[in-house]
């Protein structure tokens, strides 16, 4: 029986491949666990439509991420911190604080996990913070740290 795999199956094949398996293996293991479907013309056409729709959605998400990145790169947020010894910031600025400042000042909701801060921000001034919006799109936000 020919099967189109819906998921990777160890020692059988990768997702999307058409493989030939014994009828019993297909009926008792592959089909009940929804690891694959029978390779009929209807199922093949349905899978092609699903793949086309997924590609459209992925392209749309990429376009939205690029547009958002362009918008973010023109904006900045201000965060005030207490000053410690010698004019240095007391503590550091985290992704959570930047996310909260964006929500308060710009009315945008960006998850704190999307910020890629290599080193903690411990000094006053303007810092460029990269934000990973999509696997192919990274925006840079200007974060101004001022003394409270």
C-alpha positions in Angstrom: 0.0 0.0 0.0 1.3 3.5 -0.8 1.2 6.0 2.1 1.9 9.7 2.1 3.6 10.5 5.4 2.2 13.3 7.5 5.1 13.2 10.0 8.6 11.8 10.1 8.6 8.1 10.9 11.9 6.6 12.0 13.3 4.0 9.6 10.5 4.7 7.1 10.7 8.3 5.7 10.3 12.0 6.1 7.1 14.1 6.2 5.6 14.4 2.7 7.3 11.4 1.2 5.3 8.6 -0.5 6.4 5.2 0.8 5.3 1.7 0.1 4.5 -0.3 3.2 2.7 -3.6 4.0 -1.1 -3.4 4.3 -1.1 -4.6 7.9 1.6 -2.0 9.0 -0.5 0.7 7.3 -3.8 -0.4 8.8 -2.6 -1.2 12.3 0.1 1.5 12.9 0.5 4.3 10.3 -3.2 5.1 9.7 -4.5 4.8 13.3 -1.7 7.0 14.7 -2.3 9.5 11.9 1.3 9.4 10.8 0.2 9.1 7.2 -2.7 8.8 4.8 -3.3 6.5 1.8 -1.8 7.9 -1.4 -5.0 8.3 -3.4 -5.5 11.1 -5.9 -7.9 12.9 -3.6 -5.5 12.8 -0.6 -2.6 14.0 -2.8 -4.6 16.9 -4.1 -5.8 17.8 -0.5 -2.2 17.8 0.7 -1.1 20.0 -2.2 -3.8 22.5 -1.3 -2.8 22.5 2.4 0.8 23.1 1.4 -0.2 26.0 -0.9 -2.2 27.5 1.9 0.6 27.1 4.4 3.0 28.9 2.0 0.5 31.8 1.5 0.2 32.2 5.3 4.0 32.0 5.8 4.5 34.7 3.1 1.8 36.9 4.7 3.4 36.5 8.2 6.8 37.4 6.7 5.4 40.6 5.1 3.7 41.6 8.3 6.9 41.1 10.3 8.9 43.2 7.8 6.3 46.0 8.0 6.4 45.9 11.8 10.2 45.9 11.8 10.2 49.0 9.6 7.8 50.7 12.1 9.8 49.6 15.1 13.1 50.9 13.7 11.7 54.4 13.6 10.5 54.3 17.3 12.2 54.6 20.6 11.3 54.0 24.3 12.6 55.7 27.4 13.3 53.8 30.6 14.3 55.6 33.8 16.6 53.9 36.4 18.1 54.8 39.7 21.7 55.9 39.6 24.3 54.0 41.6 27.9 54.9 42.4 29.9 57.0 39.9 26.8 57.8 37.7 26.3 54.1 36.7 22.9 52.6 36.5 21.7 50.7 39.6 20.8 47.3 38.3 20.2 46.5 34.6 17.4 46.8 32.0 15.8 43.4 31.1 13.6 42.4 28.2 10.6 42.4 30.6 11.1 46.1 31.4 11.6 47.0 27.7 8.4 45.0 26.8 6.5 46.9 29.5 7.8 50.3 28.3 6.8 49.5 24.8 3.3 48.6 26.0 3.0 51.7 28.0 4.6 54.2 25.7 3.8 52.9 22.2 0.7 50.7 22.8 2.3 47.7 21.1 2.5 44.2 22.5 5.9 42.5 22.0 6.8 39.4 23.9 9.8 39.8 26.2 11.3 36.6 24.8 11.7 38.2 21.4 14.4 40.6 22.7 17.9 39.5 21.9 20.0 41.4 24.5 23.5 40.0 24.4 24.9 42.0 27.4 22.7 43.5 30.2 22.1 47.2 29.7 23.8 48.8 32.8 24.7 52.3 31.5 22.7 55.4 30.7 22.3 56.5 27.2 20.8 55.2 24.0 21.1 51.5 23.2 20.1 49.5 20.1 18.1 46.4 21.1 17.5 43.7 18.4 14.0 42.2 18.4 13.5 38.9 16.5 10.0 39.2 15.0 10.3 36.3 12.5 13.0 33.8 11.8 14.1 36.0 8.9 13.3 39.5 10.3 15.1 41.3 13.1 14.2 44.8 14.0 16.3 47.3 16.0 14.6 49.4 18.7 16.3 52.5 20.3 16.1 52.2 24.1 17.0 55.4 26.0 18.0 54.8 29.6 17.8 57.9 31.7 18.5 58.7 35.3 15.5 58.8 37.6 
